[in-house]
């Protein structure tokens, strides 16, 4: 690796960052903390680094103190872990400052965590991003040894999307004319998702398709040496089709084999792990199952509605449940479950006493009775303090068998 290339990258980034324009996101960074930010590609991890850098500049730091390296820069994509020390070395040859170090998309440099640990041991300020959940794995966490704080970065929430569109909500916004704007903007967010770079594109589907291909090929196929790419692509489509339903690995195997794909259960399990690591999907377990059984039959959701929508025909019902799942998973993580034993409930958070059904519309009496009765039945044997039905556009309160059920439209619930 030539030092002149690294030096040029450092200088280029110092000039670029000082002029960047961005929408600030809520982020809490401790003054002396080192951080690893991970999440799906294009969720805004790099711009969160830029946001922190701009705050540092505002606080009086010089742009010459910034050492920013993007490891997807084609000039250094072949850098090896043995060469990573050159980054600080090159900086020191140009500047007398103690650098504040930003390492963007470093996950493809095998062994990067040893370099990161040494930087922390040298008492340097370091911020790292990556697009693979393996960066949160037990092995890497052990190497880093508690020297870094880990944060997952998600696509924009609906509230952030509204802020991007210059909509600020006050206490009684839903009673004001601005409500019309919120409902209108929700339609775009609902179908196209919350990946911020997509907002500026007219043909959002083309951009999302390109991003999906990049994630699938670079973050999954290449990284994991996947030989049967066709089966992997088919699996993603089947997961999109099954968003509303729990599905076992054996069932997925039967579906794929029915389409002519010869895959083992072990291969499917590996592929699911790769999709998780690349932040394409996340999964929920059945709360009623024993811990071993929970690993068998899960509900799978996509981290972004825009990517999910690439695979759907008549997508509304699945997109609604998926958008609710994203919001809940961001808040509750692995404390979020579905419930399926004699009664089916879409989402439960036992620790919070929360149960949620998702129904696009309750205008059909049979659908209404099914959703309400499920929540009432669950409340008989689980301590439920909050029971919700999230719809596309309906709002009311239902009282049945001393259970109070709030029906709320998704566009309103997502802002609470």
WOCOR-V907659 format. One record per pair of residues at least 24 apart in sequence whose ideal C-beta (glycine too) atoms are under 6 Angstrom apart, sorted by the first residue. I is the first residue (numbers start at 0). J is the second residue. If there is no record, write none. Layout:
I&J / I&J
//
This chain:
0&78 / 0&82 / 0&85 / 2&89 / 4&74 / 5&85 / 5&89 / 6&89 / 8&72 / 9&90 / 12&67 / 13&62 / 13&65 / 16&49 / 16&52 / 17&62 / 19&49 / 21&46 / 21&49 / 21&50 / 22&163 / 23&50 / 32&148 / 33&119 / 33&125 / 33&147 / 34&126 / 34&148 / 35&127 / 35&147 / 35&149 / 36&128 / 36&150 / 36&152 / 37&129 / 37&134 / 37&151 / 38&151 / 38&152 / 38&278 / 39&278 / 39&302 / 40&130 / 40&214 / 41&194 / 41&196 / 41&210 / 42&152 / 42&154 / 43&195 / 44&128 / 44&152 / 45&103 / 48&101 / 48&126 / 63&94 / 63&96 / 64&96 / 64&99 / 65&99 / 66&90 / 66&98 / 66&100 / 67&101 / 68&102 / 69&103 / 70&104 / 70&105 / 71&104 / 80&108 / 80&110 / 83&114 / 99&124 / 100&125 / 101&126 / 102&127 / 103&128 / 105&129 / 106&131 / 106&134 / 112&139 / 112&142 / 112&143 / 116&142 / 116&143 / 119&146 / 130&218 / 131&276 / 132&276 / 133&276 / 153&329 / 154&193 / 154&194 / 154&303 / 155&193 / 155&195 / 157&188 / 157&413 / 158&414 / 160&188 / 160&193 / 168&414 / 181&410 / 182&410 / 185&410 / 189&318 / 190&308 / 191&305 / 192&303 / 192&304 / 192&305 / 194&303 / 207&305 / 207&306 / 207&309 / 211&306 / 214&277 / 218&277 / 219&273 / 219&277 / 223&273 / 230&260 / 230&262 / 231&270 / 233&260 / 234&270 / 236&310 / 238&299 / 239&307 / 239&310 / 242&317 / 242&321 / 243&317 / 243&320 / 245&296 / 245&298 / 247&295 / 247&296 / 278&302 / 281&328 / 283&335 / 283&336 / 283&337 / 284&336 / 285&337 / 285&339 / 286&336 / 286&338 / 286&347 / 287&338 / 287&340 / 298&337 / 300&324 / 315&359 / 316&359 / 319&357 / 319&359 / 320&357 / 323&357 / 323&389 / 326&413 / 342&373 / 342&376 / 342&377 / 344&373 / 344&377 / 352&382 / 352&383 / 352&384 / 353&385 / 354&383 / 354&386 / 355&387 / 356&388 / 357&389 / 358&388 / 358&390 / 359&391 / 361&393 / 371&397 / 371&399 / 374&404 / 375&399 / 375&400 / 375&402 / 378&402
//
